[in-house]
């Protein structure tokens, strides 16, 4: 009885593999071109091959640091995740409230819109269940809003960029290998 259970567990584990994958750290500049009204920058991210296709997500998270490089301007920013988009990894696409794409309202909020004081640098780890939607997709899109909310003393000129630094997506996935058991499946073991 114990031998049969051991063989069954061995076969089950042989039919899938747990894989830890992560994107290379990357930075993204998001232009600030407006006062009081947000501008949205859509950025495309290609997912590592190991996390594409028929995968079961065990754990997923994203790390990033939001940096406001301004000397006198308080910037407000937020991040959404979309499973469709127009941007490519080489070419972000910019929107305003007057020309938002149809998929904007279905994009999930990863980082709620919040203010960043002049010179502020703030790290975030996002472990939101909405990241699971991205698993298995070859490409995802981040939609980042950005606007000047407060002007202090000092000199800054537009356009200005808010910086998303060291963005890394990490996932532990199980990737099944159907049919790996071969003749053992047919033999009924």
N, C-alpha and C positions, 0 to 999 in steps of 0.2 A: 504494500500500500504506500509506504513512504517513498519507495523507489519510483513508483508511477507518478506521484505528486512532484517529485524532484525533476523528472523528465519533462512533465508538463510545464513547470515553471521555466525550465531551461529553454524549451521550445518557444514559449511566449516571449522570453527576453531576447531570443535570437531573431525575432521577427520585427524588432524595432530598435532604434538607437536614440538615446538622449543626447542632444547636441546643444552646446552653449555657443551662441553667436553674438557678435556685436559689430556695429558699424565702426568704421574708422572715425576718430574725433574730427569734427568739422566745425567751421565757423560760418555764420551767416550775418551779413549786414542787411538791415532793413531800413530803407530810406524814410526819413521824416520830412514830408513836404507840405504839411498843413498845420494850421493852428485850430485847436478845438474840435475839428472833425477828423476822424481816423482815416488813415490810408492803410490798405491791406496789401501785404506782399505774400504771394503764393510761391512756395518753394517746393520743388520735387526732390524726393529722396529715394534712391534705389536701394532695395532691401537685399542683404547678402543672399547668395544662391542657396545656402544651407537652410534658410528660413522660408524658402518659397515652395509652394506646392502643397502637397498633402501633409500638413504638420499639425500636431496637437500642442498647443501652448501650455507649458507648465508655469512659466513666470515671464513677465515682461516689464521693462522699466525704461525710462529715459532720464538722462542727466544733462543739464545745461547750466550755463551761467549767463544771466542777463546783465549787460553793462550799459549804463548811460554815460557816454563820454563827454557830455555837455558840461560847460562850466557854470551856466546860469539857468538852463531850461530843465523843468521837470517833464519827463516823458512818460506817457502812459502806453502800456503794451499788453497784449494777451496773445495766446496761441490756440489755434484750432487744428484738429486732425481731420483730413478729408481722404476718402478712398477714390476720389476722382478729381481731376484737375487739368489745367491747360499748360502749366509750367513744365519745363524740363530741368534736369539738374544743372544745366549750363545757363538757362534763361528764366529767372523769376518773372512772374506776371504781377502787375500792380492794379489794384482796384480802389474805388472809393464807394461810398454809400449809394452813389447814383448809378453804378454799373456792376454791382455785385453779381457773380455767376449764380445760376439756379441752385447749385449744390452747396452754396455757402450756408444756408440755414440747416442743412443736414450734417454739416461738419461738427464733430464733437469738441467741446471745450476741454483742452488739456491744462491750460494755465489761464485762469480768469484775468480779465483786464485789471491792471493795477498800476499805480504811479511809481516811478523810479526817480529819486532825487538826483540833482546834478552830481556826477562822479560816482554814483552808487553802483556797486557790483554785488549781485545776489545770486547764489547757487540754488538750484532746484533739482529735486529728484521727483519724478512723476511716476507713480505706480497706479495709474488709473485704469480701471477695467476697459475703458474705451481703446486702449492700446492693443487689446486682444483682437480687435477688428482688423488691425493692420497685418496680423500674422498670416503668412501664406501668400501675401500679395507681392508682386514683383516691384511695385512702386507705390509710395504714399505721398501725400501732399500736406505740408504745414501751411496754414494761413495765419500770418502774423499781423496784428493791427498795431498801429503806431501813430501817435500824435503828440504835439506839444500841449500840455495842460496848464503850465504855469511858467511865467517868465520872471527870473530873479535879476539881481544886479550882476552885470558881467557882459561879456561879448561872446555870442554864438551867432552863427549865420546859418540859414537854411540853404540848400538841403543839408541835413545832418543824419547820421545813421545811428540807430540803436544796435547794439551788438549782441548776438546770441553766440556765445563762445563754448567750445568743447562740447558740442552736442554729440551724445553717444546713445544709441539705442541698444539695449541688452536684452537677450531672450534666452530662455532655456526651453527647447522644444523637443518633442518626441516625433521622430519621423519613422513611420511604419515601412517595413520592407515586405510587402505582400508576396507570398509564394516562396520566401526564403527557406522555409522548412522542407521544401522539396518533397522527396519520397516519403518522409515521415508523416506529412499531412495525409497522403493517400493511404498509408498503412494504418491509420486510425490511432496512432500513439498520442 
